[in-house]
Amino acid sequence: KEDGVPVTLDMKFLILDTKSWVKIKFSPADTPGLPRIPAKWQLIDPSKIKDKDNSPLAYGEDQSDRGYAHEVIANAGKVVQTAAGHYRGVTDLSLTGVEDIVDNATLKELGAKAKAVPFTATTDAKGRLTRLDLKIPAAGKTKAHTYSAIYDGYDNTTTPAAPTAAEQQKAVSAVYDMLNS
């Protein structure tokens, strides 16, 4: 969700071995100008993804944190605990090398602001990260927005199953347009 933009984009990814699905939802769904994407899981054809190495659908041994908390926290400073399990600080996005948080063009537009992007983090009673929010400032044509990563299911997750045939379909072209932009 971007500040001042009246629509929220929710993307969920499911990756099992070599197969990947994405579920995309816009709220409100009837916003003019947005692509119409079926509510089912969209089965991705890897040959239609331009940058496979940096795709959110690529998942390997070196990509255990799709929310990039490690990169954010490794480059953090001025971190203070604001309450039990709640932290605030700043991070240097110019050092993360993560284009999924901000792309290179936005990073360049941010300039010095990229070196002190505010974030908040929340942990559970066992000290495990449950939420990370970065307040990305406006830069060039990019409006101020919040990058969020939520970590849940500790101690109670099960191995996910592939969507049934009724729950999935081949990805529509609008999905590839979004993933390749």
C-alpha positions in Angstrom: 0.0 0.0 0.0 1.4 3.4 -1.0 0.4 6.6 0.9 -2.1 8.5 -1.2 -2.9 5.6 -3.5 -6.5 4.4 -3.1 -5.6 0.7 -3.9 -3.9 -2.1 -2.1 -2.0 -4.8 -3.9 -1.7 -8.2 -2.1 0.6 -10.8 -3.6 1.1 -14.3 -2.3 3.6 -16.7 -3.6 3.7 -20.5 -3.3 6.9 -22.2 -4.3 7.2 -26.0 -4.3 10.3 -27.6 -5.8 10.3 -26.3 -9.4 6.7 -25.1 -9.6 5.6 -21.6 -8.6 2.2 -20.0 -8.2 1.1 -16.5 -7.4 -2.2 -15.1 -6.2 -2.8 -11.4 -6.8 -5.6 -9.3 -5.3 -6.3 -5.6 -5.7 -8.6 -3.9 -3.1 -10.9 -2.4 -4.2 -11.0 -4.9 -7.1 -13.0 -2.6 -9.4 -10.5 0.2 -9.5 -10.3 1.5 -13.1 -7.1 0.9 -15.0 -6.0 -2.2 -13.0 -5.7 -5.6 -14.7 -8.3 -8.2 -14.1 -6.6 -11.2 -12.6 -8.6 -14.3 -11.7 -8.7 -15.1 -8.0 -7.3 -18.6 -8.4 -3.6 -19.5 -7.9 -1.8 -18.6 -11.1 0.7 -21.3 -12.2 3.8 -19.6 -13.5 5.6 -20.8 -16.7 9.3 -20.1 -15.8 10.2 -19.6 -19.4 8.0 -16.4 -19.4 9.9 -14.8 -16.5 12.6 -12.4 -17.8 14.9 -12.2 -14.8 14.8 -15.6 -13.2 17.6 -15.0 -10.7 15.9 -12.0 -9.1 12.3 -13.2 -9.5 10.3 -13.6 -6.3 9.5 -17.0 -7.7 13.1 -18.2 -7.6 13.9 -19.8 -4.3 17.1 -21.5 -3.4 19.5 -22.2 -0.5 20.7 -18.6 -0.5 17.2 -17.2 -0.5 15.8 -18.3 2.8 14.3 -14.9 3.7 12.1 -13.5 0.9 11.3 -10.5 3.1 15.0 -9.4 3.2 15.0 -8.8 6.9 18.6 -9.9 7.1 19.8 -7.2 4.7 17.7 -4.5 6.4 18.9 -5.4 9.9 22.5 -6.0 8.9 22.6 -2.4 7.6 20.6 -0.9 10.5 21.6 1.8 13.0 20.1 3.8 15.8 18.0 0.8 16.8 16.0 1.3 20.0 13.5 -0.8 21.8 10.2 1.1 22.1 8.3 -1.5 24.1 8.6 -5.2 24.8 9.1 -6.8 21.3 8.9 -3.5 19.4 11.9 -1.8 17.8 12.6 1.3 15.8 15.7 2.2 13.8 17.0 3.3 10.4 18.6 1.2 7.7 20.9 2.0 4.8 19.1 0.8 1.7 22.1 1.7 -0.5 24.0 -1.2 1.1 21.3 -3.9 0.9 21.5 -4.6 -2.8 17.8 -5.7 -2.7 15.8 -4.4 -5.7 12.7 -5.9 -4.3 12.6 -3.3 -1.6 13.4 -0.4 -3.9 14.6 -0.6 -7.5 17.9 1.0 -8.6 16.2 4.0 -10.2 14.3 4.8 -7.0 17.4 4.2 -4.9 19.3 6.8 -7.1 16.4 9.3 -6.7 16.4 8.8 -2.9 20.0 9.9 -2.8 21.1 10.5 0.8 17.6 9.6 2.1 18.4 6.0 1.2 21.1 5.9 4.0 18.6 6.4 6.8 15.3 4.8 5.9 13.1 4.4 9.1 11.9 1.0 10.0 10.0 -0.8 12.8 10.3 -4.4 13.8 8.2 -6.6 16.0 9.2 -9.9 17.7 7.2 -12.5 19.4 7.6 -13.7 23.0 10.5 -15.9 21.9 12.3 -13.1 20.2 11.5 -14.2 16.7 10.8 -11.5 14.0 7.1 -11.3 13.2 6.9 -8.0 11.3 9.3 -5.6 9.5 8.1 -2.2 8.1 10.2 0.2 6.2 8.9 3.8 5.5 10.2 4.5 2.0 10.2 8.2 1.4 9.0 9.8 -1.8 11.6 10.0 -4.5 11.2 11.2 -8.1 8.0 9.7 -9.4 7.7 7.2 -6.6 5.4 8.1 -3.8 6.1 7.5 -0.2 5.1 4.0 0.8 5.6 1.3 3.3 7.4 -2.0 2.5 6.2 -4.7 4.9 7.3 -8.3 5.5 5.3 -10.5 7.9 6.7 -13.6 9.4 4.2 -16.0 10.9 3.4 -19.6 11.5 6.3 -20.3 13.9 5.9 -23.8 15.5 2.7 -24.6 13.6 3.4 -24.6 9.9 2.9 -27.6 7.8 4.5 -28.3 4.4 2.2 -26.6 1.9 0.5 -28.6 -0.8 0.1 -27.7 -4.4 -3.2 -26.1 -5.2 -5.8 -28.5 -6.6 -6.7 -28.4 -10.2 -9.9 -26.4 -9.2 -7.8 -23.9 -7.2 -5.3 -23.0 -10.0 -5.0 -22.1 -13.6 -2.2 -21.1 -16.0 -1.1 -17.5 -15.3 -2.8 -14.8 -17.4 -0.6 -12.4 -19.4 -1.3 -9.6 -16.8 0.5 -11.6 -14.2 3.7 -11.9 -16.4 3.4 -8.1 -17.1 3.5 -7.5 -13.3 6.3 -10.0 -12.6 8.5 -8.7 -15.4 8.1 -5.0 -14.7 
